[in-house]
């Protein structure tokens, strides 16, 4: 067989193989398109821009696209008119399907509960606890929303088994020897100072400190408040500098021994309890 004829044969075989491959690819693509076309499709509303949290939703922020049923999340909005005028407690990212379960009526926009991030709770501490002096940092009107404070707690620690008369004798004779003061909660954020009205707006005033804290911190605040009311212990607050997040050593305790060693205070007269 001549070299020329062999070349023709090889070309023919190559063309045939290419044709066969083309047919197979075409059939596969056609089958895929057919399957895709047979899948149910529905209209859903998506965000065409990032929508910040607590924002009223406008039509210009939205678009409608077609998606296969299996790709549509539960609660997906189907019509723009069902979304416009609502607000977003959380951020909606560009391209994200708008979920009707995660948006709310504008009337609820200022509800205090929507100001709490996930995993936190809101705790309100009154300006003045029963039997206590008002918090001095509030009296001088130094707190603002967003400020962070530390709570200082003083206890009156005395020997066990004393009756009320003996306790009073200790208090009047030399209470300083039984006082212990330490930092408790630190870097607590003040959400607002005042009270909320029926629309959810804050009414400024030296009435309550409204704090956003963890559930554990809420329990500690509740205990400190109850202990101060029941046992005569006292709570005070100090205001932090913005951006200061360093923690004070929680084991640091200021008592009479500390004051004597650091500042040379004299030893008080010994009290004999009868």
C-alpha positions in Angstrom: 0.0 0.0 0.0 1.4 3.4 -1.0 2.2 6.0 1.6 -0.4 8.4 0.1 -3.2 5.9 0.3 -2.3 5.1 3.9 -2.6 8.8 4.7 -6.1 9.0 3.2 -7.1 6.0 5.3 -5.8 7.6 8.6 -7.5 10.8 7.8 -10.8 9.0 7.2 -10.4 7.1 10.5 -9.7 10.4 12.3 -12.8 12.1 10.8 -15.0 9.1 11.7 -13.7 9.1 15.3 -14.3 12.9 15.5 -17.8 12.4 14.2 -18.6 9.7 16.7 -17.2 11.7 19.6 -19.3 14.7 18.4 -22.4 12.6 18.3 -21.8 11.2 21.8 -21.1 14.7 23.3 -24.2 16.1 21.5 -26.4 13.3 22.9 -25.0 13.8 26.4 -25.6 17.6 26.3 -29.0 17.2 24.9 -29.9 14.7 27.6 -28.6 17.0 30.3 -30.5 20.0 28.8 -33.6 17.8 28.6 -33.3 16.8 32.3 -32.7 20.4 33.3 -35.6 21.6 31.3 -37.9 18.9 32.9 -37.0 20.1 36.5 -39.7 22.2 38.2 -38.7 25.9 38.4 -40.1 28.8 40.5 -39.6 32.5 40.9 -37.8 33.7 44.0 -36.8 37.1 45.2 -33.1 37.9 45.7 -31.1 40.9 46.9 -29.2 42.8 44.2 -27.1 44.6 46.8 -26.0 44.1 50.4 -28.9 45.1 52.7 -27.7 46.2 56.1 -29.3 44.9 59.3 -32.3 46.8 60.5 -32.9 48.3 57.1 -36.3 48.9 55.5 -36.4 47.0 52.2 -37.0 48.9 49.0 -37.9 47.5 45.5 -34.6 48.8 44.1 -32.7 46.3 46.4 -34.5 43.3 44.9 -34.9 41.2 41.8 -36.7 38.0 40.8 -34.9 35.0 39.4 -35.9 31.5 38.4 -34.5 28.6 40.4 -35.0 24.8 40.5 -37.3 23.7 43.3 -34.6 21.7 45.0 -32.4 24.8 45.3 -35.0 27.0 46.9 -34.7 27.4 50.7 -37.7 27.2 53.0 -39.4 30.5 53.4 -38.1 32.0 50.2 -40.0 35.1 49.1 -41.7 34.7 45.7 -43.0 38.2 45.0 -41.2 41.6 45.4 -44.4 43.2 46.8 -44.3 40.6 49.6 -40.9 42.0 50.7 -41.0 45.7 50.0 -41.7 47.7 53.2 -40.4 45.0 55.5 -37.2 45.3 57.4 -34.2 43.1 58.1 -33.2 42.2 61.7 -30.0 40.7 60.1 -27.9 41.5 57.1 -28.9 40.2 53.7 -26.0 39.7 51.3 -26.1 40.4 47.5 -27.4 37.4 45.6 -29.0 35.9 48.7 -32.6 34.6 48.5 -34.8 36.8 50.7 -36.3 34.6 53.4 -39.8 35.7 54.7 -39.0 34.0 58.0 -36.1 36.4 58.6 -37.8 39.7 57.9 -40.3 41.6 59.9 -42.9 44.4 59.7 -41.6 48.0 60.0 -43.7 48.4 63.1 -41.3 46.0 64.9 -38.2 47.7 63.7 -37.6 49.5 67.0 -38.5 46.6 69.2 -35.8 46.3 71.9 -35.5 42.6 71.3 -34.2 43.2 67.7 -31.3 45.2 69.3 -29.9 42.0 70.9 -27.4 39.9 69.0 -27.7 36.1 69.0 -26.5 34.5 72.2 -27.0 37.6 74.4 -29.8 38.9 76.6 -30.8 42.3 77.8 -30.6 43.1 81.5 -31.8 46.3 83.1 -30.2 47.5 86.3 -32.0 50.4 88.2 -30.1 53.5 89.1 -30.6 52.9 92.7 -31.1 49.6 94.6 -33.1 49.5 97.8 -31.0 50.4 100.7 -28.1 51.5 98.4 -26.7 54.8 97.3 -27.4 55.6 93.6 -24.6 54.5 91.2 -22.3 57.5 91.2 -21.3 57.1 87.5 -24.9 57.6 86.6 -25.4 60.5 89.0 -22.7 62.5 87.2 -24.4 61.6 83.9 -21.2 60.0 82.4 -22.7 56.9 80.7 -23.6 56.9 77.0 -25.0 54.1 74.8 -22.1 51.9 73.8 -20.0 52.7 76.8 -18.4 49.7 78.7 -18.2 49.5 82.5 -16.7 47.2 85.2 -18.6 46.2 88.3 -16.9 46.5 91.6 -18.4 44.6 94.6 -17.8 45.0 98.3 -18.7 42.4 100.8 -18.9 42.4 104.6 -17.2 39.1 105.6 -17.5 38.2 109.2 -17.1 35.0 111.2 -19.9 32.5 110.9 -22.4 31.9 113.7 -22.9 35.5 114.8 -26.4 36.8 115.8 -27.8 40.1 114.6 -26.7 42.0 117.7 -23.1 40.7 117.3 -23.1 41.7 113.6 -24.2 45.2 114.4 -21.5 45.5 117.1 -18.9 44.5 114.5 -20.2 47.0 112.0 -20.1 49.9 114.4 -16.8 49.0 116.1 -14.5 48.4 113.1 -16.3 47.4 110.0 -13.2 48.1 107.9 -11.5 44.9 109.0 -14.3 42.8 107.4 -14.7 44.7 104.1 -13.4 43.1 100.9 -13.7 44.8 97.5 -12.9 43.3 94.1 -13.7 43.5 90.4 -16.5 41.2 89.4 -17.9 41.6 85.9 -15.7 43.5 83.4 -16.1 45.2 80.0 -19.9 45.1 80.1 -21.6 47.1 77.3 -24.2 49.7 78.1 -26.9 49.5 75.5 -29.0 52.4 76.7 -29.5 54.7 79.7 -33.2 55.3 80.4 -36.4 53.4 79.5 -38.1 52.3 76.3 -41.5 53.8 75.3 -44.3 51.8 73.6 -42.7 52.4 70.1 -39.4 51.0 71.2 -37.6 54.3 71.3 -35.4 55.2 74.3 -36.6 57.8 76.8 -33.4 59.2 78.2 -33.2 59.6 82.0 -31.2 58.5 85.1 -33.5 55.5 85.7 -32.1 52.3 84.3 -28.9 51.0 82.8 -29.8 48.7 80.0 -27.1 46.2 79.2 -26.5 43.5 76.6 -24.8 40.6 78.3 -24.3 36.8 78.1 -26.8 34.7 80.0 -24.1 33.9 82.6 -23.4 37.6 83.1 -27.1 38.2 83.6 -27.2 35.6 86.3 -24.2 37.2 88.0 -25.8 40.7 87.8 -29.0 39.3 89.3 -27.1 37.7 92.1 -25.1 40.8 92.9 -28.2 42.9 92.9 -30.1 40.5 95.2 -27.1 40.1 97.5 -26.7 43.9 97.8 -30.4 44.2 98.7 -30.4 41.3 101.1 -27.1 41.4 102.9 -26.0 45.0 102.8 -23.2 44.4 100.3 -22.6 47.2 97.7 -22.1 47.4 94.0 -20.3 50.2 92.2 -19.4 50.8 88.5 -16.3 52.4 86.8 -16.3 53.6 83.3 -13.8 52.3 80.8 -11.9 54.2 78.1 -13.2 53.5 74.6 -11.3 50.6 73.1 -9.9 49.4 76.4 -10.6 45.7 76.7 -7.9 44.6 79.1 -9.1 42.6 82.1 -8.1 43.5 85.7 -6.9 40.5 87.7 -10.2 39.1 89.2 -8.3 37.7 92.1 -7.2 41.2 93.2 -8.9 41.9 96.5 -8.6 45.1 98.5 -9.1 44.5 102.2 -7.7 45.9 105.4 -4.5 43.8 105.1 -4.0 45.2 101.5 -4.5 48.8 102.7 -2.1 48.3 105.7 0.7 46.8 103.6 0.4 49.2 100.7 -0.6 52.4 102.4 0.5 51.9 106.0 -2.9 52.2 107.6 -2.9 51.4 111.4 -4.4 48.2 112.7 -7.8 48.9 114.1 -8.7 48.0 117.6 -9.6 44.3 118.0 -13.3 43.7 118.5 -14.3 41.1 121.1 -17.7 39.6 120.2 -19.7 38.5 123.2 
